[in-house]
Amino acid sequence: MRRSAGLLLHRPGDKGTEVLLGHMGGPFYARRDAGAWTIPKGEYDPAEPAWDAARREFEEELGLPPPDGEAVALGEVRQSGGKIVTAWAVEADLDPATIAPGSFRMEWPPHSGRTEEFPELDRVAWFTLDRAREVIVKAQAAFLDRLAEHSN
């Protein structure tokens, strides 16, 4: 079973809590908005503690060290493809213009024999909780709900 771990950054905003999400890079998500945004996360080996993986993946995905601060466990969700995602919320601010995303390689176009490199996340942005629910990977919306419960 594939597992991923990540950090959901949040901050107070003019219209309530805001969360930082990343738009998945690569050709499959290039023209999509709804369902194409995710918490910064990545897969890890079962021997690695999920918390350590979440912090490592944050840095790999965004090119910035993970923020310090109290981490609130948001639990797990199972995405439609079966992957289990574990997340923690950390209150912190981050300027999206400062990211230096990691990349991945894949054959593109399909069956062409050519390999291209794409950013893991092609952009990041702050969203209100309501707007985040409209664009985040469906299963990950549970993390937004759990964050909102914790913040009340």
DSSP file (Angstrom, degrees, kcal/mol; ACC not computed):
  #  RESIDUE AA STRUCTURE BP1 BP2  ACC     N-H-->O    O-->H-N    N-H-->O    O-->H-N    TCO  KAPPA ALPHA  PHI   PSI    X-CA   Y-CA   Z-CA
    1    1 A M              0   0    0      0, 0.0     2,-0.2     0, 0.0    82,-0.1   0.000 360.0 360.0 360.0 130.4    0.0    0.0    0.0
    2    2 A R        -     0   0    0     41,-0.0    82,-2.3    43,-0.0     2,-0.4  -0.558 360.0-168.2 -79.5 140.0    1.4    3.4   -1.0
    3    3 A R  E     -a   84   0A   0     41,-0.4    41,-1.6    -2,-0.2     2,-0.3  -0.976   8.0-174.1-130.5 143.3    1.6    6.0    1.7
    4    4 A S  E     -aB  85  43A   0     80,-2.7    82,-2.4    -2,-0.4     2,-0.3  -0.940   4.7-163.1-129.6 155.2    2.3    9.8    1.6
    5    5 A A  E     +aB  86  42A   0     37,-2.1    37,-1.5    -2,-0.3     2,-0.3  -0.991  17.3 159.7-137.8 146.7    2.8   12.3    4.3
    6    6 A G  E     -aB  87  41A   0     80,-2.1    82,-1.6    -2,-0.3     2,-0.4  -0.966  34.2-111.2-158.5 173.4    2.6   16.1    4.2
    7    7 A L  E     -a   88   0A   0     33,-1.5     2,-0.7    47,-0.3    82,-0.2  -0.940  15.7-154.7-115.6 133.9    2.3   19.4    5.9
    8    8 A L  E     -a   89   0A   0     80,-3.2    82,-1.8    -2,-0.4     2,-0.2  -0.912  17.3-154.5-106.4 104.3   -0.7   21.7    5.6
    9    9 A L  E     -a   90   0A   0     -2,-0.7    11,-2.0    11,-0.4     2,-0.3  -0.567  16.8-179.4 -78.3 142.0    0.4   25.2    6.4
   10   10 A H  E     +aC  91  19A   0     80,-1.8    82,-2.0    -2,-0.2     9,-0.2  -0.974   9.7 175.8-140.6 156.3   -2.2   27.6    7.6
   11   11 A R  E     - C   0  18A   0      7,-2.1     7,-3.0    -2,-0.3     2,-0.2  -0.979  38.9 -93.8-152.0 156.6   -2.4   31.3    8.7
   12   12 A P  E     - C   0  17A   0      0, 0.0     2,-0.3     0, 0.0     5,-0.2  -0.562  47.8-176.3 -72.8 141.1   -5.0   33.8    9.8
   13   13 A G  E >   - C   0  16A   0      3,-1.0     3,-1.6    -2,-0.2     4,-0.0  -0.800  42.8 -96.2-130.7 174.5   -6.4   35.8    6.9
   14   14 A D  T 3  S+     0   0    0      1,-0.3     3,-0.1    -2,-0.3    -1,-0.0   0.816 126.6  37.8 -60.2 -31.7   -8.8   38.7    6.4
   15   15 A K  T 3  S-     0   0    0      1,-0.4    -1,-0.3     0, 0.0     2,-0.2  -0.002 129.2 -82.2-110.9  27.5  -11.6   36.2    5.6
   16   16 A G  E <  S-C   13   0A   0     -3,-1.6    -3,-1.0   112,-0.1    -1,-0.4  -0.631  86.4  -1.3 106.9-166.8  -10.6   33.6    8.1
   17   17 A T  E     -C   12   0A   0     -2,-0.2   112,-1.1    -5,-0.2     2,-0.3  -0.305  61.3-160.0 -62.4 137.7   -8.1   30.8    8.0
   18   18 A E  E     -CD  11 128A   0     -7,-3.0    -7,-2.1   110,-0.2     2,-0.3  -0.915   2.1-157.7-116.9 148.5   -6.0   30.4    4.8
   19   19 A V  E     -CD  10 127A   0    108,-2.8   108,-2.5    -2,-0.3     2,-0.6  -0.932  16.6-124.6-125.9 150.2   -4.2   27.2    3.8
   20   20 A L  E     + D   0 126A   0    -11,-2.0   -11,-0.4    -2,-0.3     2,-0.3  -0.837  34.2 175.2 -96.3 122.6   -1.2   26.8    1.4
   21   21 A L  E     - D   0 125A   0    104,-2.4   104,-2.2    -2,-0.6     2,-0.4  -0.897  20.9-137.8-124.2 155.3   -1.8   24.3   -1.4
   22   22 A G  E     -ED  38 124A   0     16,-3.2    16,-2.5    -2,-0.3     2,-0.5  -0.917  14.6-129.8-114.3 140.6    0.3   23.3   -4.4
   23   23 A H  E     -ED  37 123A   0    100,-3.2    99,-2.1    -2,-0.4   100,-0.8  -0.777  36.0-113.2 -86.7 124.7   -0.9   22.8   -8.0
   24   24 A M  E     - D   0 121A   0     12,-2.7    97,-0.3    -2,-0.5    96,-0.1  -0.341  33.1-134.4 -63.6 132.2    0.3   19.4   -9.2
   25   25 A G        +     0   0    0     95,-2.6     3,-0.2    94,-0.2     4,-0.1  -0.258  56.1  65.7 -82.0 170.3    2.8   19.7  -12.0
   26   26 A G  S >> S-     0   0    0      1,-0.1     3,-0.9     2,-0.1     4,-0.6  -0.186  92.2 -69.3 101.6 166.0    3.0   17.9  -15.3
   27   27 A P  T 34 S+     0   0    0      0, 0.0     4,-0.4     0, 0.0     3,-0.3   0.747 120.2  64.8 -67.4 -26.3    0.8   17.6  -18.4
   28   28 A F  T 34 S+     0   0    0      1,-0.2     3,-0.1    -3,-0.2    -2,-0.1   0.818 114.5  30.4 -68.0 -28.8   -2.1   15.8  -16.8
   29   29 A Y  T X4 S+     0   0    0     -3,-0.9     3,-1.6     1,-0.1    -1,-0.2   0.420  87.5 105.8-108.5  -0.5   -2.9   18.7  -14.5
   30   30 A A  T 3< S+     0   0    0     -4,-0.6    -1,-0.1    -3,-0.3    -2,-0.1   0.828  92.9  28.6 -54.2 -39.6   -1.8   21.6  -16.6
   31   31 A R  T 3  S+     0   0    0     -4,-0.4     2,-0.3    -3,-0.1    -1,-0.3   0.257 104.8  96.3-107.3  12.0   -5.3   22.8  -17.5
   32   32 A R    <   +     0   0    0     -3,-1.6     3,-0.1     1,-0.2    -3,-0.0  -0.764  33.4 164.9-104.8 149.3   -7.1   21.6  -14.4
   33   33 A D    >   +     0   0    0     -2,-0.3     3,-2.0     1,-0.2     4,-0.3   0.614  61.8  69.4-119.7 -63.8   -8.0   23.5  -11.3
   34   34 A A  T 3  S+     0   0    0      1,-0.3   101,-0.2     2,-0.1    -1,-0.2  -0.418 118.4   5.9 -63.3 126.8  -10.6   21.5   -9.4
   35   35 A G  T 3  S+     0   0    0    100,-0.7    -1,-0.3   101,-0.2   101,-0.2   0.513 108.1  95.2  79.9   5.1   -9.0   18.4   -7.9
   36   36 A A    <   +     0   0    0     -3,-2.0   -12,-2.7    99,-0.6     2,-0.3   0.352  64.3  84.9-109.0   4.1   -5.5   19.5   -9.1
   37   37 A W  E     +Ef  23 136A   0     98,-1.7   100,-2.1    -4,-0.3     2,-0.3  -0.842  53.7 169.8-109.2 146.1   -4.4   21.1   -5.8
   38   38 A T  E     -E   22   0A   0    -16,-2.5   -16,-3.2    -2,-0.3    -2,-0.0  -0.934  40.0 -94.6-146.5 162.3   -2.8   19.2   -2.9
   39   39 A I        -     0   0    0     -2,-0.3     2,-0.5   -18,-0.2   -31,-0.1  -0.581  60.7 -91.2 -72.3 150.4   -1.0   19.7    0.4
   40   40 A P  S    S+     0   0    0      0, 0.0   -33,-1.5     0, 0.0     2,-0.3  -0.541  78.3 133.9 -63.8 116.2    2.7   19.5   -0.1
   41   41 A K  E     -B    6   0A   0     -2,-0.5     2,-0.3   -35,-0.2   -35,-0.2  -0.923  32.0-171.4-155.6 172.2    3.3   15.8    0.4
   42   42 A G  E     -B    5   0A   0    -37,-1.5   -37,-2.1    -2,-0.3    15,-0.1  -0.984  32.7 -81.1-168.9 166.1    5.1   12.8   -0.9
   43   43 A E  E     -B    4   0A   0     -2,-0.3     2,-0.3   -39,-0.2   -39,-0.2  -0.324  42.4-173.5 -73.9 154.6    5.5    9.0   -0.7
   44   44 A Y        -     0   0    0    -41,-1.6   -41,-0.4    -2,-0.0     6,-0.1  -0.973  29.0-100.5-146.6 160.0    7.7    7.4    1.9
   45   45 A D    >   -     0   0    0     -2,-0.3     3,-2.1     1,-0.1     8,-0.1  -0.564  34.5-120.1 -78.3 142.1    9.0    4.0    2.9
   46   46 A P  T 3  S+     0   0    0      0, 0.0    -1,-0.1     0, 0.0     4,-0.1   0.735 111.7  63.9 -57.5 -22.0    7.2    2.3    5.8
   47   47 A A  T 3  S+     0   0    0      2,-0.1     3,-0.0     3,-0.0    -2,-0.0   0.710  89.8  80.7 -74.5 -18.9   10.5    2.2    7.8
   48   48 A E  S <  S-     0   0    0     -3,-2.1     2,-0.1     1,-0.1    -4,-0.0  -0.728  92.2-111.8 -88.9 132.9   10.5    6.1    7.9
   49   49 A P     >  -     0   0    0      0, 0.0     4,-2.3     0, 0.0     5,-0.2  -0.393  23.3-127.3 -60.5 139.4    8.4    7.8   10.5
   50   50 A A  H  > S+     0   0    0      1,-0.2     4,-2.7     2,-0.2     5,-0.2   0.869 108.1  55.0 -58.4 -39.5    5.5    9.6    8.8
   51   51 A W  H  > S+     0   0    0      2,-0.2     4,-1.9     1,-0.2    -1,-0.2   0.922 109.0  47.3 -61.5 -44.2    6.3   12.9   10.6
   52   52 A D  H  > S+     0   0    0      1,-0.2     4,-2.5     2,-0.2    -1,-0.2   0.908 112.5  50.3 -62.6 -41.2    9.9   12.8    9.3
   53   53 A A  H  X S+     0   0    0     -4,-2.3     4,-3.2     2,-0.2     5,-0.3   0.901 107.0  54.2 -63.6 -41.5    8.6   12.0    5.8
   54   54 A A  H  X S+     0   0    0     -4,-2.7     4,-1.8     1,-0.2   -47,-0.3   0.916 112.1  43.9 -59.8 -43.7    6.2   14.9    5.9
   55   55 A R  H  X S+     0   0    0     -4,-1.9     4,-1.6     2,-0.2    -1,-0.2   0.904 115.5  47.7 -69.2 -41.8    9.0   17.4    6.8
   56   56 A R  H  X S+     0   0    0     -4,-2.5     4,-2.3     1,-0.2    -2,-0.2   0.928 112.7  48.8 -63.6 -45.7   11.4   15.9    4.2
   57   57 A E  H  X S+     0   0    0     -4,-3.2     4,-3.1     1,-0.2     5,-0.3   0.853 105.0  58.7 -66.2 -34.7    8.7   15.9    1.4
   58   58 A F  H  X S+     0   0    0     -4,-1.8     4,-2.5    -5,-0.3     6,-0.4   0.948 110.2  43.6 -56.6 -47.9    7.8   19.5    2.2
   59   59 A E  H  X S+     0   0    0     -4,-1.6     4,-2.3     1,-0.2    -2,-0.2   0.897 115.3  48.2 -66.9 -39.9   11.4   20.5    1.5
   60   60 A E  H  < S+     0   0    0     -4,-2.3    42,-0.8     1,-0.2    -2,-0.2   0.906 116.1  43.7 -65.6 -40.9   11.6   18.4   -1.6
   61   61 A E  H  < S+     0   0    0     -4,-3.1    41,-0.5    40,-0.2    60,-0.4   0.887 129.9  22.8 -72.7 -39.5    8.3   19.7   -3.0
   62   62 A L  H  < S-     0   0    0     -4,-2.5    38,-3.1    -5,-0.3    -3,-0.2   0.592  93.1-126.9-107.8 -13.4    8.9   23.4   -2.2
   63   63 A G  S  < S+     0   0    0     -4,-2.3    -4,-0.2    -5,-0.3    -3,-0.1   0.719  77.6 102.9  73.0  19.1   12.6   23.7   -2.0
   64   64 A L  S    S-     0   0    0     -6,-0.4    -1,-0.3    -5,-0.2    -2,-0.3  -0.961  80.4-100.4-131.8 148.6   12.3   25.4    1.4
   65   65 A P        -     0   0    0      0, 0.0    -9,-0.1     0, 0.0   -10,-0.0  -0.379  47.9 -99.7 -66.0 148.3   12.9   24.0    4.9
   66   66 A P        -     0   0    0      0, 0.0   -11,-0.1     0, 0.0     2,-0.0  -0.399  45.5-105.3 -66.0 145.6    9.7   23.0    6.7
   67   67 A P        -     0   0    0      0, 0.0     2,-0.2     0, 0.0    25,-0.0  -0.344  26.6-123.6 -71.8 151.7    8.5   25.6    9.2
   68   68 A D        +     0   0    0     -2,-0.0     2,-0.2    22,-0.0    22,-0.0  -0.490  59.5  96.1 -82.3 164.2    9.0   25.2   12.9
   69   69 A G  S    S-     0   0    0     -2,-0.2     2,-0.2    21,-0.1    23,-0.1  -0.649  79.0 -42.5 136.6 167.6    5.9   25.4   15.1
   70   70 A E        -     0   0    0     -2,-0.2    21,-0.6    21,-0.1     2,-0.5  -0.427  54.2-145.7 -65.2 130.9    3.3   23.3   16.8
   71   71 A A  E     -G   90   0A   0     -2,-0.2     2,-0.6    19,-0.1    19,-0.2  -0.874   6.3-156.8-101.8 129.6    2.2   20.5   14.6
   72   72 A V  E     -G   89   0A   0     17,-2.7    17,-2.7    -2,-0.5     2,-0.2  -0.927  20.7-126.8-106.8 118.5   -1.5   19.4   14.8
   73   73 A A  E     -G   88   0A   0     -2,-0.6    15,-0.2    15,-0.2     3,-0.1  -0.469  23.7-175.8 -66.2 127.3   -2.1   15.8   13.6
   74   74 A L  E     -     0   0A   0     13,-2.8    14,-0.2     1,-0.3    -1,-0.2   0.349  34.0-136.7-104.5   2.3   -4.9   15.8   11.0
   75   75 A G  E     -G   87   0A   0     12,-0.5    12,-2.0    71,-0.0    -1,-0.3  -0.403  32.4 -50.5  81.3-154.7   -4.9   12.0   10.7
   76   76 A E  E     -G   86   0A   0     10,-0.2     2,-0.3    -2,-0.1    10,-0.2  -0.844  37.5-169.2-124.0 156.0   -5.2   10.0    7.5
   77   77 A V  E     -G   85   0A   0      8,-1.9     8,-2.8    -2,-0.3     2,-0.6  -0.968  20.7-132.5-136.3 155.4   -7.3    9.9    4.4
   78   78 A R  E     -G   84   0A   0     -2,-0.3     6,-0.2     6,-0.2     5,-0.1  -0.950  24.2-144.8-108.4 119.4   -7.5    7.3    1.6
   79   79 A Q    >   -     0   0    0      4,-3.0     3,-2.6    -2,-0.6    58,-0.0  -0.331  31.2 -98.4 -78.5 165.7   -7.5    8.8   -1.8
   80   80 A S  T 3  S+     0   0    0      1,-0.3    -1,-0.1     2,-0.1    -2,-0.0   0.780 123.7  56.1 -58.2 -29.6   -9.5    7.4   -4.7
   81   81 A G  T 3  S-     0   0    0      2,-0.1    -1,-0.3     1,-0.0    -2,-0.0   0.465 122.6-104.4 -81.5  -0.7   -6.4    5.5   -6.1
   82   82 A G  S <  S+     0   0    0     -3,-2.6    -2,-0.1     1,-0.3     2,-0.1   0.235  73.3 141.7  99.7 -13.3   -5.9    3.8   -2.7
   83   83 A K        -     0   0    0     -5,-0.1    -4,-3.0   -82,-0.1     2,-0.5  -0.392  46.5-136.6 -65.5 137.5   -3.0    5.9   -1.4
   84   84 A I  E     -aG   3  78A   0    -82,-2.3   -80,-2.7    -6,-0.2     2,-0.5  -0.850  19.5-163.5 -94.2 126.9   -3.1    6.7    2.3
   85   85 A V  E     -aG   4  77A   0     -8,-2.8    -8,-1.9    -2,-0.5     2,-0.4  -0.953   4.9-166.4-115.7 129.2   -2.1   10.3    3.1
   86   86 A T  E     -aG   5  76A   0    -82,-2.4   -80,-2.1    -2,-0.5     2,-0.3  -0.925  15.2-176.2-111.7 136.9   -1.2   11.4    6.6
   87   87 A A  E     -aG   6  75A   0    -12,-2.0   -13,-2.8    -2,-0.4   -12,-0.5  -0.957  19.7-161.6-139.1 154.7   -1.0   15.1    7.3
   88   88 A W  E     -aG   7  73A   0    -82,-1.6   -80,-3.2    -2,-0.3     2,-0.4  -0.973  19.6-134.7-127.6 145.0   -0.1   17.6   10.0
   89   89 A A  E     -aG   8  72A   0    -17,-2.7   -17,-2.7    -2,-0.4     2,-0.4  -0.847  22.2-177.6 -99.4 136.6   -1.2   21.3   10.2
   90   90 A V  E     -aG   9  71A   0    -82,-1.8   -80,-1.8    -2,-0.4     2,-0.6  -0.995  25.8-129.6-134.7 127.2    1.4   23.9   11.1
   91   91 A E  E     +a   10   0A   0    -21,-0.6     2,-0.3    -2,-0.4   -80,-0.2  -0.662  55.4 125.2 -77.6 121.8    0.7   27.6   11.5
   92   92 A A        -     0   0    0    -82,-2.0     2,-0.3    -2,-0.6    -2,-0.1  -0.973  52.0-122.8-167.0 160.5    3.2   29.5    9.4
   93   93 A D        +     0   0    0     -2,-0.3     2,-0.3   -84,-0.1   -83,-0.0  -0.874  27.3 176.6-112.2 150.0    3.5   32.1    6.6
   94   94 A L        -     0   0    0     -2,-0.3    -2,-0.0   -85,-0.0     3,-0.0  -0.973  29.7-129.1-153.4 135.6    5.3   31.5    3.4
   95   95 A D    >   -     0   0    0     -2,-0.3     3,-2.5     1,-0.1     4,-0.2  -0.797  16.2-148.5 -87.0 114.3    5.7   33.6    0.3
   96   96 A P  G >  S+     0   0    0      0, 0.0     3,-1.2     0, 0.0    28,-0.2   0.751  94.1  67.5 -55.2 -24.3    4.7   31.5   -2.7
   97   97 A A  G 3  S+     0   0    0      1,-0.2    -2,-0.0    26,-0.1     0, 0.0   0.647  92.1  62.5 -70.9 -12.9    7.2   33.4   -4.9
   98   98 A T  G <  S+     0   0    0     -3,-2.5    -1,-0.2     2,-0.0     2,-0.0   0.487  76.5 114.2 -92.6  -2.6   10.1   31.9   -2.9
   99   99 A I    <   -     0   0    0     -3,-1.2   -36,-0.2    -4,-0.2   -37,-0.1  -0.352  43.4-169.6 -72.3 150.7    9.5   28.2   -3.7
  100  100 A A        -     0   0    0    -38,-3.1    -1,-0.1    -2,-0.0    -3,-0.0  -0.732  25.9-149.5-134.0  82.0   11.9   26.2   -5.8
  101  101 A P        -     0   0    0      0, 0.0   -39,-0.2     0, 0.0   -40,-0.2  -0.111   8.0-121.2 -64.5 149.1   10.0   23.0   -6.6
  102  102 A G        -     0   0    0    -42,-0.8    18,-3.1   -41,-0.5    19,-0.5  -0.205  32.7-138.6 -70.3 174.9   11.5   19.6   -7.0
  103  103 A S  E     -H  119   0B   0     16,-0.3     2,-0.3    17,-0.1    -1,-0.1  -0.872  12.5-154.6-136.6 168.3   10.9   17.8  -10.3
  104  104 A F  E     -H  118   0B   0     14,-2.8    14,-3.0    -2,-0.3     2,-0.4  -0.953  15.2-132.0-139.0 159.4   10.1   14.5  -11.8
  105  105 A R  E     +H  117   0B   0     -2,-0.3     2,-0.3    12,-0.2    12,-0.2  -0.899  29.5 160.6-115.2 143.0   10.8   12.9  -15.2
  106  106 A M  E     -H  116   0B   0     10,-2.3    10,-2.9    -2,-0.4     2,-0.5  -0.985  47.3 -89.3-153.3 159.4    8.3   11.0  -17.3
  107  107 A E  E     -H  115   0B   0     -2,-0.3     8,-0.3     8,-0.2     4,-0.1  -0.595  52.9-150.4 -71.5 124.0    7.8    9.9  -20.9
  108  108 A W  S    S+     0   0    0      6,-1.9    -2,-0.1    -2,-0.5     9,-0.0  -0.967  73.1  26.1-152.2 133.8    6.0   12.7  -22.7
  109  109 A P  S >  S-     0   0    0      0, 0.0     3,-1.8     0, 0.0     5,-0.4   0.660 110.0 -99.9 -62.8 162.0    4.1   12.6  -25.0
  110  110 A P  T 3  S+     0   0    0      0, 0.0    -2,-0.1     0, 0.0    -4,-0.0  -0.199 102.9   7.6 -55.0 141.2    3.0    9.1  -24.2
  111  111 A H  T 3  S+     0   0    0      1,-0.1    -3,-0.0    -4,-0.1    -4,-0.0   0.660  96.8 113.6  62.8  19.4    4.6    6.4  -26.3
  112  112 A S  S <  S-     0   0    0     -3,-1.8     3,-0.1     2,-0.2    -1,-0.1   0.676  77.7-130.3 -91.0 -19.0    7.0    8.9  -27.9
  113  113 A G  S    S+     0   0    0      1,-0.3     2,-0.3    -4,-0.3    -6,-0.0   0.406  70.8 120.0  81.0  -4.2   10.2    7.5  -26.3
  114  114 A R        -     0   0    0     -5,-0.4    -6,-1.9     2,-0.0     2,-0.5  -0.742  53.1-149.2 -95.3 143.1   11.0   11.0  -25.2
  115  115 A T  E     -H  107   0B   0     -2,-0.3     2,-0.3    -8,-0.3    -8,-0.2  -0.941  15.4-174.0-112.1 131.9   11.5   11.9  -21.5
  116  116 A E  E     -H  106   0B   0    -10,-2.9   -10,-2.3    -2,-0.5     2,-0.4  -0.865  19.8-127.5-121.6 157.9   10.6   15.3  -20.2
  117  117 A E  E     -H  105   0B   0     -2,-0.3   -12,-0.2   -12,-0.2   -91,-0.1  -0.881  26.8-179.2-107.6 137.3   11.1   16.9  -16.8
  118  118 A F  E     -H  104   0B   0    -14,-3.0   -14,-2.8    -2,-0.4     2,-0.1  -0.954  32.2-103.0-132.7 150.6    8.2   18.6  -14.9
  119  119 A P  E     -H  103   0B   0      0, 0.0   -16,-0.3     0, 0.0     3,-0.2  -0.479  22.6-132.8 -70.4 144.1    8.0   20.4  -11.6
  120  120 A E  S    S+     0   0    0    -18,-3.1   -95,-2.6     1,-0.3     2,-0.4   0.942 102.5  16.4 -58.0 -47.6    6.4   18.4   -8.7
  121  121 A L  E     -D   24   0A   0    -19,-0.5    -1,-0.3   -60,-0.4   -97,-0.2  -0.997  69.5-163.3-125.8 124.4    4.3   21.5   -8.0
  122  122 A D  E    S-     0   0A   0    -99,-2.1     2,-0.3    -2,-0.4   -98,-0.1   0.657  75.0  -5.8 -86.6 -12.7    4.1   24.1  -10.7
  123  123 A R  E     -D   23   0A   0   -100,-0.8  -100,-3.2    -4,-0.0     2,-0.3  -0.954  59.3-148.0-167.3 158.5    2.7   26.8   -8.3
  124  124 A V  E     +D   22   0A   0     -2,-0.3     2,-0.3  -102,-0.2  -102,-0.2  -0.947  20.0 173.2-129.5 154.5    1.6   27.3   -4.8
  125  125 A A  E     -D   21   0A   0   -104,-2.2  -104,-2.4    -2,-0.3     2,-0.4  -0.991  32.5-109.8-156.6 157.8   -1.0   29.6   -3.4
  126  126 A W  E     -D   20   0A   0     -2,-0.3     2,-0.3  -106,-0.2  -106,-0.2  -0.768  37.1-175.5 -91.3 138.0   -3.0   30.6   -0.3
  127  127 A F  E     -D   19   0A   0   -108,-2.5  -108,-2.8    -2,-0.4     2,-0.1  -0.972  28.4-117.0-132.2 145.3   -6.7   29.8   -0.2
  128  128 A T  E  >  -D   18   0A   0     -2,-0.3     4,-2.9  -110,-0.2  -110,-0.2  -0.402  42.8-105.7 -66.0 161.6   -9.5   30.4    2.1
  129  129 A L  H  > S+     0   0    0   -112,-1.1     4,-2.0     1,-0.2     5,-0.1   0.898 121.0  51.1 -59.9 -40.0  -10.9   27.1    3.5
  130  130 A D  H  > S+     0   0    0      2,-0.2     4,-0.8     1,-0.2    -1,-0.2   0.932 113.8  42.9 -64.3 -45.1  -14.0   27.5    1.3
  131  131 A R  H >> S+     0   0    0      1,-0.2     4,-0.9     2,-0.2     3,-0.8   0.892 110.9  56.5 -68.0 -38.4  -12.0   28.1   -1.9
  132  132 A A  H >X S+     0   0    0     -4,-2.9     4,-2.6     1,-0.3     3,-0.8   0.889 100.9  58.0 -59.5 -39.4   -9.6   25.3   -0.9
  133  133 A R  H 3< S+     0   0    0     -4,-2.0    -1,-0.3     1,-0.2    -2,-0.2   0.799 103.5  54.6 -61.4 -27.5  -12.5   22.8   -0.7
  134  134 A E  H << S+     0   0    0     -4,-0.8    -1,-0.2    -3,-0.8    -2,-0.2   0.755 120.8  26.6 -76.4 -25.3  -13.3   23.6   -4.4
  135  135 A V  H << S+     0   0    0     -4,-0.9   -98,-1.7    -3,-0.8  -100,-0.7   0.646  94.5 100.8-115.5 -19.1   -9.8   22.9   -5.7
  136  136 A I  B  < S-f   37   0A   0     -4,-2.6   -98,-0.2    -5,-0.2  -101,-0.2  -0.290  89.4 -82.9 -72.2 153.8   -8.2   20.3   -3.4
  137  137 A V    >>  -     0   0    0   -100,-2.1     3,-1.3     1,-0.1     4,-0.6  -0.357  51.8-115.8 -50.7 130.6   -8.0   16.6   -4.2
  138  138 A K  G >4 S+     0   0    0      1,-0.3     3,-1.5     2,-0.2     4,-0.3   0.830 110.5  47.9 -47.7 -51.1  -11.4   15.4   -3.0
  139  139 A A  G >4 S+     0   0    0      1,-0.3     3,-1.3     2,-0.2    -1,-0.3   0.821 103.9  62.8 -63.4 -30.2  -10.2   13.1   -0.2
  140  140 A Q  G X> S+     0   0    0     -3,-1.3     3,-1.3     1,-0.3     4,-0.9   0.612  78.8  84.2 -73.6 -10.3   -7.9   15.7    1.2
  141  141 A A  H <X S+     0   0    0     -3,-1.5     4,-1.9    -4,-0.6     3,-0.3   0.802  78.4  69.2 -59.3 -27.2  -10.9   18.0    1.9
  142  142 A A  H <> S+     0   0    0     -3,-1.3     4,-2.4    -4,-0.3    -1,-0.3   0.850  92.8  57.5 -59.8 -33.7  -11.2   16.1    5.2
  143  143 A F  H <> S+     0   0    0     -3,-1.3     4,-2.3    -4,-0.2    -1,-0.2   0.883 104.6  51.1 -64.3 -37.1   -7.9   17.7    6.3
  144  144 A L  H  X S+     0   0    0     -4,-0.9     4,-2.4    -3,-0.3    -2,-0.2   0.914 110.4  48.8 -64.9 -42.8   -9.5   21.1    5.8
  145  145 A D  H  X S+     0   0    0     -4,-1.9     4,-2.3     2,-0.2    -2,-0.2   0.912 111.8  48.7 -62.7 -42.8  -12.5   20.1    7.9
  146  146 A R  H  X S+     0   0    0     -4,-2.4     4,-2.1     2,-0.2    -2,-0.2   0.875 110.8  50.8 -66.9 -37.1  -10.3   18.7   10.7
  147  147 A L  H  X S+     0   0    0     -4,-2.3     4,-2.2     2,-0.2    -1,-0.2   0.931 109.9  50.1 -63.3 -45.3   -8.2   21.9   10.7
  148  148 A A  H  X S+     0   0    0     -4,-2.4     4,-1.0     1,-0.2    -2,-0.2   0.896 110.5  50.1 -61.2 -41.1  -11.4   24.0   10.9
  149  149 A E  H  < S+     0   0    0     -4,-2.3     3,-0.5     1,-0.2    -1,-0.2   0.913 111.8  48.1 -62.3 -42.5  -12.6   21.9   13.9
  150  150 A H  H  < S+     0   0    0     -4,-2.1    -2,-0.2     1,-0.2    -1,-0.2   0.860 109.1  53.7 -66.6 -34.9   -9.3   22.3   15.6
  151  151 A S  H  <        0   0    0     -4,-2.2    -1,-0.2     1,-0.2    -2,-0.2   0.697 360.0 360.0 -75.6 -18.8   -9.3   26.1   15.0
  152  152 A N     <        0   0    0     -4,-1.0    -1,-0.2    -3,-0.5    -2,-0.2   0.482 360.0 360.0 -81.2 360.0  -12.7   26.6   16.6
